Amino acid sequence: MPENRQPREKFTALLIRMCERLDACASFEIRDRDRYLRWAIEANELDPAAASETVFITRMWVVGSYARGMLTCGDLDVLLETRTATGKEPRTHRGLARLAFGHIQNLHWHHGTPETNSSRVAFPEACEVWAPGKDWRAAISAIPVNPQAVRFERPRDLVPLRPHQLYAGIETQEDLLEAYDKGHIAWRFLPYEGEGVLTDLTSLEAHVLNNFGWGEKTRKLVPHAWAYLRTQRRETDKFTAHAGAGLTLAGVHFQFGRPFAPLHMLDGMDISRVVLAPHVSRRGPNGMLEISRGPKHPLTEAAKDLSAWVHLNERGALAMIQRSVFHSWGPYAFAYVLELFSKQELADRWMEQLARDDEFTMPLATHRLTGAELLDAISLADTLAFPSGQSVGTLHLTREGARYHDDVKGDFGAATVEHLIERLQEQARRSQRKRRGSVRKQI
């Protein structure tokens, strides 16, 4: 993915500034802000002195593109070796670089040495530029410039987002890469288009944008989510806002800001996509990473031979029945019912019956879904309906689905993945038996 790179001279100036600050002060009093530590202190289970420690920076190396002599760099990567006043290795403090160097954009640091550090990667190209009493100007000048140097590629670089755009950084990249290599997930990178402003927001879109306390940077991302859903023709009013800048809507779970990757969500039926949407940055890459089930995901393999016919509306989106669900404890919600037909003739006949019922909007067309497409459609629904002749079987996927439509008897509670696959397989077998019986009659 493209990223913004800047001239080497800019990072040379940053290195000089950092070394000057370390010459002035290389020890820092750091107070740990971990909430569990704070609770332990408040409960008198821990000495308050344990929440702070004095950290000394003893050496600094520059690594990465700058150390290899590249003429342009995406950021400045450094290693910091540290110790405490007692000589022990200190805890890793995320705020150390801010205390030592102030606010420096495009600075990324790791704790440790070139051989062993918090990035879990060795840096053979590391150049030591600062230590107490070291002539750091000479050390910086001695790093050779190499116009032929290229960016060092690592396996995790296959992930379209940089580690600094993700919550757990390298760990999240490695989790994504492992699942990708196993075929459990697939992904595609979708660049942000425009300034993240939509002028024709629906009432639902405006409600979610304006009523969930999004930060300024996240507010600029939410319209990109709406644009994505519109291109996918995923139409539903169901949404759930999560703590930590998360939003689930229309079978898609969005993580905004500095997202983590909740891949476990793809193991259920209510989520078919996970979209990571990092904040816009000068370096980039600026865009969303859409993650879906891969060809080797257990659900994909279980559904690869399954199919069903559905109705589409005039916009080409799934035509679903919307039902009001009333809760004794509060406001009502909506349950969405997706009708799945074993064959096209049944779907057409059912559509003709709906045309005679004023309660329903006439669907425009029928469409056959198979495998992953079918699972994708199911993630939009609360209840699945299986019309067959004059009867309708149902399978409830969510709490709202289990409470919908009191005059239709459905399976109790929310169905499991295994239950769903079993029902779809049963429907397919029933359709095949009827088809064979029809052929025998013709013979």
C-alpha positions in Angstrom: 0.0 0.0 0.0 1.3 3.5 -0.8 2.7 5.5 2.1 4.1 9.0 2.3 7.9 9.2 2.6 10.0 12.2 3.4 13.6 13.3 2.7 16.4 11.9 4.7 17.5 15.4 5.8 14.3 15.9 7.8 15.1 12.8 9.9 18.7 13.8 10.3 17.5 17.0 11.9 15.2 15.0 14.2 18.1 12.8 15.3 20.2 15.8 16.2 17.4 17.3 18.2 16.9 14.0 20.1 20.6 13.6 20.9 20.8 17.2 22.2 17.9 16.5 24.5 19.5 13.3 25.8 22.7 15.3 26.5 20.7 17.7 28.6 18.8 15.0 30.5 18.8 11.2 30.1 16.8 10.2 33.3 13.1 10.4 33.6 10.6 9.9 36.5 7.8 7.9 35.0 4.5 7.2 36.8 2.6 4.2 35.6 -1.0 5.0 34.7 -2.2 1.4 34.5 -5.6 1.2 36.1 -5.1 -2.2 37.7 -2.0 -0.8 39.4 -4.0 2.2 40.6 -6.8 0.0 42.0 -4.2 -2.1 43.9 -2.8 1.0 45.4 -6.2 2.4 46.3 -7.0 -1.0 48.0 -3.7 -0.7 50.0 -2.5 -3.9 48.4 0.5 -2.2 46.8 3.0 0.5 47.9 2.4 3.8 45.9 6.1 3.9 45.2 5.6 0.9 42.9 3.6 3.0 40.5 6.7 5.1 39.6 10.3 4.5 38.7 13.3 6.5 37.5 14.4 5.4 34.0 17.8 6.1 32.5 18.3 6.0 28.7 21.8 4.5 28.3 22.1 4.0 24.6 20.2 4.9 21.4 20.4 3.2 18.0 18.8 4.3 14.7 17.5 1.4 12.7 15.3 0.8 9.6 15.4 2.8 6.4 17.5 5.6 7.8 20.2 3.2 9.1 20.3 1.5 5.7 21.0 4.8 4.0 17.8 5.3 2.1 17.3 8.8 0.6 13.6 8.9 1.7 12.1 7.4 4.9 8.5 6.8 6.1 9.5 7.3 9.7 12.4 7.4 12.1 12.9 4.1 13.9 15.1 4.0 17.0 16.0 1.6 19.8 16.4 2.7 23.4 18.4 0.8 25.9 17.3 1.7 29.4 17.9 0.8 33.1 16.5 1.9 36.5 18.4 3.5 39.3 19.1 0.1 40.8 20.5 -1.2 37.5 17.5 -3.4 36.7 15.8 -3.4 33.4 12.7 -1.2 33.7 9.2 -1.9 32.6 8.3 -0.8 29.1 6.7 2.7 29.3 4.9 3.9 26.3 5.3 7.5 27.4 9.1 7.4 27.7 9.9 8.8 24.2 7.4 11.7 24.8 9.2 12.6 28.0 12.6 12.3 26.5 12.1 13.9 23.1 8.8 15.8 23.3 6.2 15.4 20.6 7.9 14.2 17.4 5.8 13.0 14.5 6.9 9.9 12.6 9.1 8.7 15.4 8.7 5.1 16.3 10.8 3.4 19.0 11.4 0.0 20.6 12.8 -0.9 23.9 16.0 -3.1 23.9 19.0 -3.7 21.8 19.5 -4.6 18.2 19.6 -8.3 19.1 16.8 -8.4 21.6 14.0 -5.8 21.7 10.3 -5.2 22.0 9.8 -5.5 18.2 10.8 -9.2 18.4 13.0 -8.6 15.3 16.8 -8.3 15.1 18.2 -5.2 13.5 21.6 -6.0 11.9 21.7 -2.6 10.3 21.5 -0.7 13.6 23.8 2.2 14.1 24.5 3.5 17.6 24.2 7.3 17.6 24.0 8.2 21.3 25.6 7.1 24.6 26.8 9.2 27.6 30.0 11.0 26.3 29.7 9.7 22.8 30.4 12.1 19.8 26.9 11.6 18.4 27.4 14.2 15.6 30.3 12.1 14.2 28.2 8.9 14.6 25.3 10.4 12.6 27.6 11.7 9.9 29.3 8.3 9.7 26.1 6.6 8.6 26.6 6.1 4.8 23.9 7.2 2.3 23.0 4.5 -0.1 20.9 5.6 -3.1 20.4 1.9 -4.1 19.1 0.9 -0.7 15.5 -0.4 -0.7 12.9 -0.9 2.0 13.6 -4.1 3.9 10.6 -6.5 3.4 9.4 -8.7 6.2 6.6 -11.3 6.0 4.2 -9.2 8.0 4.6 -6.3 5.5 2.1 -8.2 3.4 -0.5 -6.8 5.8 -1.8 -3.6 4.2 -1.8 -1.6 7.4 1.3 -0.6 9.3 1.9 -1.8 12.9 1.6 1.7 14.2 -1.9 2.0 12.8 -3.1 -1.1 14.8 -3.8 -1.4 18.5 -1.3 -4.1 19.3 1.0 -3.2 16.5 3.2 -6.1 15.4 1.2 -8.7 17.4 -2.0 -7.7 15.4 -0.1 -7.9 12.2 1.2 -11.3 13.0 -2.3 -12.5 14.0 -3.7 -11.3 10.7 -0.8 -12.8 8.7 -1.2 -16.2 10.4 -4.9 -16.4 9.7 -4.3 -15.2 6.2 -1.6 -17.8 5.5 -4.0 -20.5 6.8 -6.7 -19.4 4.4 -9.0 -18.5 7.3 -9.4 -14.9 6.2 -9.2 -12.9 3.1 -8.7 -9.1 2.9 -8.7 -6.2 0.6 -7.6 -2.6 1.1 -10.1 0.2 0.3 -8.6 3.7 0.2 -10.6 6.5 1.8 -12.3 8.6 -0.9 -12.9 12.3 -0.4 -12.9 14.1 2.9 -15.2 11.8 4.8 -18.3 14.0 4.4 -21.7 12.8 3.2 -24.4 15.4 2.7 -27.3 13.0 2.2 -27.2 11.1 5.5 -30.2 9.0 6.4 -31.8 9.5 9.8 -30.0 6.3 11.1 -26.7 7.5 9.8 -27.0 10.9 11.3 -28.1 9.4 14.6 -25.1 7.1 14.9 -22.7 9.9 13.8 -24.0 12.5 16.2 -25.0 10.5 19.3 -22.1 8.2 20.3 -19.4 10.6 21.4 -17.0 9.9 18.6 -13.8 11.8 18.7 -13.0 14.4 16.0 -10.8 12.0 14.0 -13.2 9.1 14.3 -16.2 11.3 13.2 -14.3 11.7 9.9 -14.2 7.9 9.5 -17.8 7.1 10.1 -19.1 8.5 6.8 -16.6 6.3 5.0 -18.3 3.4 6.8 -21.7 4.5 5.4 -20.2 4.9 1.9 -18.8 1.3 2.2 -22.2 -0.1 3.2 -24.0 1.7 0.4 -21.6 0.2 -2.2 -22.2 -3.2 -0.7 -26.0 -2.8 -0.8 -26.3 -3.8 2.8 -29.5 -2.2 3.9 -30.6 -2.6 7.5 -31.4 -0.3 10.5 -29.8 -2.7 13.0 -26.7 -1.4 14.7 -24.7 -1.7 17.9 -22.2 0.8 19.1 -19.3 -0.6 21.2 -16.9 0.9 23.7 -13.6 1.6 22.1 -14.7 3.1 18.8 -16.5 0.0 17.5 -19.7 -0.2 15.5 -21.6 -3.3 14.2 -24.1 -2.7 11.5 -25.5 -4.8 8.6 -23.4 -7.8 9.4 -20.2 -5.7 9.4 -18.1 -4.9 12.5 -16.1 -1.7 12.2 -13.2 -0.8 14.4 -12.1 2.8 14.1 -9.1 4.7 15.3 -6.2 2.4 16.2 -8.1 -0.8 15.7 -7.5 -4.3 17.0 -8.6 -7.3 14.8 -11.4 -9.3 16.4 -11.2 -12.2 14.0 -13.2 -14.5 16.3 -16.3 -12.5 15.2 -16.1 -14.3 11.9 -16.8 -17.6 13.6 -20.4 -16.7 14.2 -23.4 -16.1 11.9 -24.1 -12.4 12.8 -20.8 -11.0 11.4 -19.5 -11.7 7.9 -17.0 -8.8 7.6 -14.6 -7.1 10.0 -13.4 -3.7 8.8 -10.4 -2.0 10.3 -10.5 1.8 9.7 -7.5 3.6 11.2 -7.3 7.3 11.6 -6.2 9.4 8.7 -2.5 10.2 8.9 0.1 12.0 6.9 2.1 8.8 6.3 -0.8 6.5 5.6 -1.8 4.3 4.0 -5.2 5.9 4.5 -8.0 3.5 3.9 -10.0 0.6 5.4 -9.0 -3.1 5.6 -12.0 -5.3 4.9 -11.5 -8.8 6.3 -13.8 -11.6 5.3 -13.8 -15.4 5.8 -11.2 -17.1 3.6 -11.6 -20.3 1.6 -10.3 -22.5 4.4 -12.4 -20.9 7.2 -14.5 -23.7 8.8 -17.8 -21.9 8.1 -16.8 -21.3 4.4 -15.9 -25.0 4.0 -19.1 -26.1 5.7 -21.3 -23.9 3.4 -19.4 -24.4 0.1 -22.0 -26.8 -1.3 -25.1 -25.0 0.1 -27.4 -22.7 -1.8 -30.7 -20.9 -1.5 -32.9 -18.6 -3.5 -33.7 -15.1 -2.1 -35.8 -12.1 -3.1 -34.2 -8.8 -4.2 -35.7 -5.3 -4.0 -35.7 -2.6 -6.6 -32.2 -1.5 -5.5 -30.7 -5.0 -5.9 -30.4 -5.5 -2.2 -31.9 -8.3 -0.2 -35.6 -8.0 0.3 -36.2 -8.8 4.0 -39.3 -8.6 6.2 -39.0 -6.1 9.0 -40.8 -6.8 12.2 -41.2 -4.7 15.4 -40.0 -6.4 18.6 -41.2 -5.0 21.9 -39.2 -5.4 25.1 -40.7 -5.4 28.5 -37.8 -3.5 29.8 -37.6 -0.7 27.3 -38.0 0.5 23.7 -38.9 -1.6 20.7 -36.4 -2.8 18.2 -36.6 -4.4 14.7 -36.1 -8.0 13.7 -35.2 -8.8 10.1 -36.5 -11.9 8.5 -34.7 -13.4 5.5 -36.7 -15.9 3.5 -34.6 -18.7 2.0 -36.1 -20.9 -0.8 -34.8 -24.3 -1.9 -35.6 -23.7 -5.6 -36.5 -20.8 -7.9 -40.0 -22.0 -8.6 -40.9 -21.8 -5.0 -39.4 -18.3 -4.6 -41.3 -17.1 -7.7 -44.6 -18.5 -6.4 -44.1 -17.0 -3.0 -43.4 -13.6 -4.6 -46.7 -13.8 -6.4 -48.5 -14.5 -3.1 -46.8 -11.5 -1.6 -48.0 -9.3 -4.4 -51.6 -10.0 -3.3 -50.8 -9.0 0.3 -51.0 -5.2 1.0 -48.8 -5.6 4.0 -45.7 -6.4 2.0 -43.7 -4.5 -0.6 -43.4 -6.5 -3.8 -39.8 -7.9 -4.4 -38.4 -7.2 -7.8 -36.5 -10.4 -8.6 -35.2 -13.7 -7.3 -31.5 -14.6 -7.0 -29.6 -17.7 -6.1 -26.9 -17.5 -3.3 -24.3 -20.1 -2.7 -21.5 -20.7 -0.2 -19.9 -17.6 1.2 -22.5 -15.3 -0.5 -25.2 -17.2 1.4 -23.4 -16.7 4.7 -22.9 -13.1 3.9 -26.7 -12.6 3.4 -27.5 -14.6 6.6 -25.4 -12.2 8.7 -28.0 -9.4 7.9 -30.9 -11.3 9.4 -32.3 -12.0 12.9 -34.5 -14.9 11.7 -34.4 -17.2 8.7 -37.7 -18.4 7.2 -37.9 -21.5 5.1 -41.1 -21.3 3.1 -42.2 -24.7 1.7 -45.6 -25.0 0.1 -48.1 -23.6 2.6 -45.9 -23.9 5.7 -43.0 -21.8 6.9 -40.2 -23.1 9.1 -38.1 -20.6 11.0 -34.7 -20.5 12.6 -33.8 -17.6 15.0 -30.3 -16.2 15.0 -30.5 -13.4 17.5 -32.5 -12.4 20.6 -34.7 -10.1 18.6 -35.3 -12.9 16.1 -36.4 -15.3 18.9 -39.0 -12.7 20.1 -40.4 -11.8 16.7 -43.7 -12.7 15.2 -45.6 -14.5 18.0 -47.9 -16.3 15.6 -45.1 -18.2 13.9 -43.6 -21.1 15.8 -39.8 -21.1 15.6 -36.9 -22.9 17.2 -36.4 -21.8 20.8 -33.6 -19.4 21.5 -30.8 -18.4 19.2 -29.5 -21.1 16.8 -25.9 -22.3 16.7 -23.7 -22.3 13.6 -24.1 -26.1 13.5 -27.9 -25.8 13.7 -27.9 -23.4 10.8 -25.7 -25.6 8.6 -27.8 -28.6 9.5 -31.0 -26.8 8.5 -29.6 -25.6 5.2 -28.4 -29.1 4.4 -31.8 -30.5 5.3 -33.5 -28.0 3.0 -31.1 -29.0 0.1 -31.8 -32.7 0.6 -35.5 -32.2 0.7 -35.3 -30.2 -2.6 -33.3 -32.9 -4.2 -35.8 -35.6 -3.2 -38.6 -33.6 -4.6 -36.7 -33.1 -7.8 -36.0 -36.8 -8.2 -39.6 -37.6 -7.5 -40.7 -35.2 -10.2 -38.3 -36.8 -12.7 -39.7 -40.3 -11.9 -43.3 -39.1 -12.6 -42.3 -37.7 -15.9 -40.7 -41.0 -16.9 
